[in-house]
Amino acid sequence: MKQLILENKRVLLRPLEMGDVDSLLEVSLEPEMWAVGSTAIRDRAELERYIQTALAERDRGESVPFTIVDKQNGRIAGSTRYAAISSQHKRAEIGYTWIHPDFQRTGLNRAMKFAMLQHAFEVWQLNRIELKTDERNEKSRNAMLGIGCKQEGILRHHMVTWTGHLRNSVYFSMLREEWPDVRQRIFGKYDF
């Protein structure tokens, strides 16, 4: 998969690389981010494995992982990616998103999702973007609804989390034909 950079006035999404370990380590060690996550990063070795896995997926064309940079202050805020990419079916997932609490509720996530949705629908011409989260993660569920996604359903006992919890995953999506309305109605009031 080609190295992709997405950017607007607020956020820079640049390719994740092993050289990001030092910058992402401080961000990733915030326990609050992993409270209801399927995985957790608790030390340098786990972060290195996380990045290695993401880069291997990128090499196989399965995902496009990014490092998130907040352009307001030039700080690295976390990571996200396009995942489960299916060229045949013209769909992908936006996921594996973790943003340090200092950057949550600042508009950074919205700017990032706008950049990713815009590229997915307007450049890649995908038919569908999927997002999913733990049923217990109300903050994430509300954020997905807040950017115009539609909840599709809940897959019961879909995953076993790093704590051993049987996660029920809530699935959301956005379709290409919904994007023009969402772009104007939801994102149109922001200057990205």
LINBELPE-V114564 format. One record per pair of residues at least 12 apart in sequence whose C-alpha atoms are under 6 Angstrom apart, sorted by the first residue. I is the first residue (numbers start at 1). GAP is how many residues later the second one is. Records with the same first field share a line. If there is no record, write none. Layout:
# LINBELPE-V114564
I = GAP ; GAP
This chain:
# LINBELPE-V114564
1 = 60
8 = 184
9 = 183
10 = 61
11 = 58 ; 59 ; 60
12 = 57
13 = 53 ; 54 ; 55
14 = 52 ; 53
15 = 51
16 = 49 ; 50 ; 51
27 = 73
29 = 13
38 = 123 ; 124
39 = 123
62 = 22 ; 23
63 = 19 ; 20
64 = 17 ; 18
65 = 15 ; 16
66 = 13 ; 14 ; 15
67 = 12
77 = 22 ; 23
78 = 20 ; 21
79 = 18 ; 19
80 = 16 ; 17
81 = 13 ; 14
82 = 12
90 = 36 ; 37
91 = 35 ; 36 ; 37 ; 38
92 = 37
93 = 36 ; 37 ; 38
94 = 37
121 = 55
127 = 48 ; 49
128 = 46 ; 47
129 = 44 ; 45
130 = 42 ; 43
131 = 40 ; 41 ; 42
132 = 38 ; 39 ; 40
133 = 36 ; 37
134 = 34 ; 35
135 = 33 ; 34 ; 35
148 = 34
149 = 23 ; 24 ; 25
150 = 22 ; 23
151 = 20 ; 21
152 = 19 ; 20
153 = 17 ; 18
154 = 15 ; 16
155 = 13 ; 14
156 = 12
